[in-house]
Amino acid sequence: MLEALAQLAHPLLNIPYIRRTRRNHGLEHATITLLTPRRYRLSGRSDDSGFVILGDVPTDALERAAQEALRRMRNGEHQLAVHPNCGTNLLTTGFMASLIGLVGMAGSSRRRAVDRMPLVMLMMMGAILYGPLLGMRLQQHFTTAGDPGDLEVVSVSRREVHIPFSGTLIVHRVNTQRG
């Protein structure tokens, strides 16, 4: 069903701004995937002109991983664009569980709400188990692109941001062009 919806949404998903953002999102995931075995704790955020990686990783290692990810995606490893810790998965799971809770308790008195609680909780647990799987499919068809097309990494910059009471946050900006 998601594939059919993606086909219907193809004109929207192919708008240049959206296409570039989806390609950068896929490259961000692939870059993080390649850095994960080294035990870096990273997160990211993408836009139409690149992506940001938050976490203490050497700049040269990040740049090499981004270039390697781009090469591997061009060579057909499109699955690198889908990541299990993506915000799409969290959002999908949270939305499903919240919707079930809302619908399950809608229009009920306190007494009936208490009676419904076990069933609603069981359904919410199902949403929590199934949500990440649906999120992965949503990434695959809507929020990321596994084919980087003519995307190129043009620069990687690093800065340190002081966070009061927390320390220093390392922020890398990976700029891309085309796509």
N, C-alpha and C positions, 0 to 999 in steps of 0.2 A: 504494500500500500504506500509506503514512504517513497518508493521508487517512482510510482505513478504521480504522486504529489510533486516530487522533484522535477519530473518531466513537465508538469503543468507550470511549475514555478521557474522553469529554465530561462524564459526571457528576463525575469526579475533578477535571478541569480547571475545572469550574464551581463548586467549593467557594469560598466568598467570599474566603478568605485567598489561595488560589492564583490566582483570577481577578484580584484586586487586584494581586498581585505581577506577573502576566503583563502586565497593562495598564501598570503602572509601568515594567516592563522595555521595553515597546514605546515608551512616551513617552521614556524615557531614550535609546533608539536614535535616535528621531526628532529629539530635541533635539541630540544629538551630530552627526547628519547635517546639520542646519541650520547648526551652528557650524563644520563641517569646512572649507568654502570659505575661511574666515578664517584658516586654518593653525594653529588651536589644536591642541595635542597633549593629547587628553583620554581618559579612561577612566571607567567608571562601574560602579555596582553598585545593584541594585534590591531592594526589599522591599515588603511590603504597604502601607506608609505613605508611600512615595515612593522617591527614589533619591539617590545621592551621585554627584557629578561630581568627579573628581580632575584638576587641571590649572589653569594660570594663565589664567583667562578673567574679564573684568569681570562682576561680579554682575548688573548691569543687562542686559548682552548675553545672559547665560544665562537670565535671567527672561523676556526678550522671546522668545528662541528656544524656550523651553518652552511659552509661551503660543501662539506661532505653530505649533509642532508639534502641539499639542492641537487648535487650530482646523483645521489641514490634515487631521489624521487624522479628525476628525469630519466633514469634507467629503469623505471617501472615499479619502484617500491612505494607505490601510492598509499599503502596502508600506514606508512609512517606519519601521515597527516592526522590520524585518529589516535587520541590519547585517553587513557582511562581516567586521568585526573582533571579532565577539561571542565571548565565551568558549565559547559552545555550539559554535562551529565548531572552536576549538582543542581542546576536550575530545573532540569527535567524531573529529577527525583523529588525535589522540594515541591514543585508545582503539582505533580501527581498526588503526593501524600496530602497536601493542603486541600486540593480539590475533593479528594475522597472524604476527608474530615468535614469539610463544609457541606457537601451533599449528604453525607451520612447523618449529620446532626440537624440538617435544615428542617424547620417546621416542627420540631419536637419539644415537648415539655421537658422539664428537668428529669422527671421520672422516666419518660421514654428515652431520653438521652442516655441515662445510666444503663437502661436495658439494651440500647443499641451499641454501647461502648465496646464490648468484646468483638462484635462483628466489624465495626469500623476500624478497630485496632488491627485486626487480622488483615483487612483489606489494605490498610496503610503499610503494614509490613510487606505485603505483596508488591506495593508500589515502590518501596525502598529496595526490594530485591530486583524488580523488573526495570525500574527507572534508569539505572546506569546502562543497561543493555539498549534501551530505547535511545538514551542519550548518545551512545556510540553510533547508532544508525543515523540519528539526526546530524551528528558531525559529518559522517560519511556523505550524506546527501545534501546538506544545507549549510552548515557553518564552517566547514573547511573544504579545501580542494586539494586532492592528492596529486594533480598534474600542475606543476608550477609554471607551465608554459614558458614564456620568455622572461620570467622573473630573474633578476640579478641582484646579488648582495653588493651594494656600493660602498658601505662604510659601517664600522662598528665603533661606538664610542662608549666610554665608561665614566660614571660619576658616582660620587659618594654623597648620600643624603643623611644628615644627622637627624635622628628621630629622638625627641626628648624622652628620657626614661627608658629607652630601648637600645640605644647604641647607633651604629651606622648601618645603613642599607646600601648595598651595592646595586646600581642600576645601569644596565647596558641597553643602549639603543642600537638596533640593527636596522639600517636604512636600506630599502630596496627601490628598484625602479622598474618600469614597464609592467607587464602583467595584465 
